[in-house]
Amino acid sequence: MLQVVNVHKKYGSLEVLKGIDLTIQAGEVVSIVGASGAGKSTLLHILGTLDNADSGDVLFDDKNISRLNATDLARFRNTHIGFIFQFHNLLPEFTALENASLPGFLAGRPEVEVTERAAELLSMLNLSHRMHHKPSEMSGGEQQRTAVARALINSPRIIFADEPSGNLDSKNAQELHEIFFRLRNEFNQTFVIVTHNEQLATMADRTLVMKDGLIVQEVKA
């Protein structure tokens, strides 16, 4: 589904990615691990079209998305890609239901349809009692599950997660990890996850180990 061919990236004189080749299949859960500065988040941002490679190609269903213009790329991202970050990035003035609905509204989908889907997702994530609460009224785990609902609202083909459990205690981290695999098993959802959490990394179908801007090892479950 997703293929990366010889991707390079520099920031100034610092070469962060030094020629990455990678293939992600539909329905896979792939973790990316490595020391800080290895290039994990940079690679994730390029895969998710949040950043551009200096050279190389990113192909999605054999379509070279690295060649799309800014408008088409934004449309593609909103339709096909979901994001979950370490810092949930919920808008503080909006409720859980409103936060989860936002990408659907940005896609121009009907308000009733989006709101109903957001409510379904929040219920599935055991947040039906928190739908009308703002982030400040929710726990860290509840906020991150709201971010998961937001990532799923447009039924994306793939979800990119950058340290998704990095700010959670062990119990909430475990629950979040179980949600990812439940979504994969029930909906064939694809995940690419940058993590320092060893438990989450070992649960994945494949673990890619990065060092100095390269993938140096692949470990299959």
C-alpha positions in Angstrom: 0.0 0.0 0.0 2.8 2.4 0.9 6.2 2.4 -0.6 9.2 4.6 0.1 12.1 4.6 -2.4 15.6 6.0 -1.6 14.3 8.9 0.5 16.9 11.5 1.7 16.4 14.5 3.9 18.7 17.2 5.2 18.2 20.1 7.6 20.9 22.5 6.7 24.1 20.5 6.7 22.7 17.7 8.9 21.7 14.6 6.9 18.8 13.1 8.8 17.7 10.4 6.3 20.3 8.8 4.2 18.4 6.7 1.7 15.3 4.9 3.1 13.6 2.1 1.3 10.4 0.8 3.0 7.2 -1.0 2.1 4.0 -1.1 4.3 1.3 -3.6 3.5 -2.4 -2.9 4.2 -3.5 -4.1 7.7 0.1 -4.1 9.1 1.1 -2.7 12.4 4.7 -1.5 12.0 6.8 0.1 14.8 9.8 2.2 14.2 12.4 2.3 17.1 15.8 3.8 17.6 17.7 6.3 19.7 16.8 10.0 19.7 18.1 11.6 16.5 18.0 8.4 14.5 15.5 10.0 12.0 12.3 8.2 13.2 10.0 11.2 13.4 11.4 12.8 10.3 10.6 9.6 8.4 7.1 9.4 9.9 6.4 13.0 8.9 7.5 12.4 5.3 5.4 9.2 5.1 2.5 11.2 6.4 3.1 14.0 3.9 3.7 16.5 6.7 7.2 17.1 5.4 8.9 16.7 2.0 11.9 14.6 1.2 14.8 16.2 -0.6 15.0 13.3 -3.0 13.3 9.9 -3.4 9.7 8.9 -3.8 6.7 8.1 -1.6 4.1 6.0 -3.4 0.6 5.2 -2.1 -1.2 2.5 -4.1 1.5 3.1 -6.8 0.6 6.8 -7.0 3.6 9.1 -6.4 2.2 11.4 -3.7 5.5 13.2 -3.3 4.7 14.9 -6.7 1.3 16.3 -5.7 0.9 20.1 -5.3 0.0 21.6 -1.9 -3.7 21.6 -2.5 -4.0 18.1 -3.7 -1.6 16.9 -1.0 -3.7 18.5 1.7 -6.9 16.8 0.3 -5.1 13.5 0.0 -3.9 13.7 3.6 -7.3 14.6 5.0 -8.9 11.7 3.1 -6.5 8.9 3.5 -4.3 9.6 6.5 -4.9 9.8 10.2 -2.4 11.1 12.8 -1.9 10.5 16.5 0.8 12.4 18.4 2.4 12.2 21.8 0.7 15.6 22.6 -2.9 15.0 21.6 -3.3 18.5 20.2 -7.0 18.7 21.0 -8.5 22.2 20.8 -9.2 23.3 24.4 -12.4 25.2 23.6 -14.1 22.3 21.9 -15.7 19.2 23.4 -14.5 15.6 22.7 -17.3 15.3 20.1 -16.4 18.5 18.3 -12.6 17.7 18.4 -13.3 14.2 16.9 -15.5 15.7 14.2 -13.1 18.4 12.9 -11.4 16.5 10.1 -14.8 15.4 8.8 -16.0 19.0 8.7 -12.7 20.0 6.9 -13.4 17.3 4.3 -16.7 18.9 3.6 -18.8 16.0 4.7 -22.4 16.6 6.0 -22.5 17.7 9.6 -25.1 15.1 10.7 -23.1 12.3 9.2 -19.8 13.4 10.7 -21.3 14.0 14.2 -23.0 10.6 14.2 -19.7 8.9 13.2 -17.8 10.8 15.8 -20.3 9.7 18.5 -19.9 6.1 17.3 -16.2 6.2 17.5 -16.1 7.8 21.0 -18.6 5.2 22.2 -16.4 2.4 20.8 -13.5 3.9 22.7 -15.5 4.0 25.9 -15.9 7.8 25.9 -19.7 8.1 25.6 -19.8 9.7 29.0 -17.2 12.3 27.9 -18.6 13.4 24.6 -19.6 16.8 25.8 -16.5 17.4 28.0 -13.7 19.6 27.0 -10.1 18.4 27.2 -9.4 20.1 30.6 -12.2 18.0 32.0 -10.8 14.7 30.8 -7.9 12.5 31.9 -4.7 12.0 29.8 -5.9 8.6 28.6 -9.4 10.0 27.7 -7.8 12.9 25.8 -5.6 10.5 23.8 -8.6 8.2 23.0 -10.4 11.3 21.7 -7.4 11.9 19.5 -7.7 8.4 18.2 -11.4 9.0 17.3 -10.3 12.2 15.5 -7.7 10.2 13.5 -10.4 7.7 12.5 -13.2 10.0 11.6 -12.5 10.0 7.8 -11.9 6.3 7.7 -8.2 6.7 6.7 -6.3 4.0 5.0 -3.3 4.4 7.3 -2.6 6.0 10.7 0.7 7.4 11.7 1.4 7.6 15.4 4.4 9.5 16.9 5.0 8.3 20.5 1.3 7.9 21.1 1.6 6.6 24.6 4.6 8.7 25.6 2.6 10.9 28.0 0.5 8.1 29.5 0.9 6.0 32.6 1.3 2.2 32.1 -2.4 1.4 32.4 -3.5 3.9 29.9 -0.6 3.1 27.6 -1.6 -0.6 27.7 -5.3 0.3 26.9 -4.2 2.5 24.0 -2.0 -0.2 22.5 -4.8 -2.7 22.8 -7.1 -0.3 20.9 -4.6 -0.1 18.0 -4.6 -3.9 17.6 -8.4 -4.1 18.0 -8.8 -1.6 15.2 -6.4 -3.6 13.0 -8.3 -6.9 13.7 -11.8 -5.4 13.2 -11.2 -2.9 10.4 -7.9 -4.0 8.8 -6.5 -0.6 9.9 -2.9 0.0 9.1 -0.6 1.6 11.6 3.0 3.0 11.5 4.1 3.8 15.0 7.2 5.6 16.2 7.7 4.5 19.8 10.2 4.1 22.7 7.7 1.8 24.4 9.3 -1.7 24.2 6.0 -3.4 24.9 4.2 -1.7 22.0 7.2 -2.3 19.7 7.2 -6.0 20.3 3.4 -6.3 19.8 3.8 -5.0 16.2 3.9 -7.3 13.2 7.3 -5.8 12.3 9.7 -3.6 14.1 12.1 -1.4 12.1 15.2 -0.3 13.9 16.7 3.0 12.8 20.2 4.3 13.4 21.9 7.4 11.9 19.3 8.0 9.3 19.0 4.4 8.0 16.9 1.3 8.8 19.5 -1.1 10.1 17.4 -4.0 11.2 13.9 -5.4 10.7 12.4 -7.7 13.3 9.2 -9.7 12.6 6.9 -10.8 15.4 
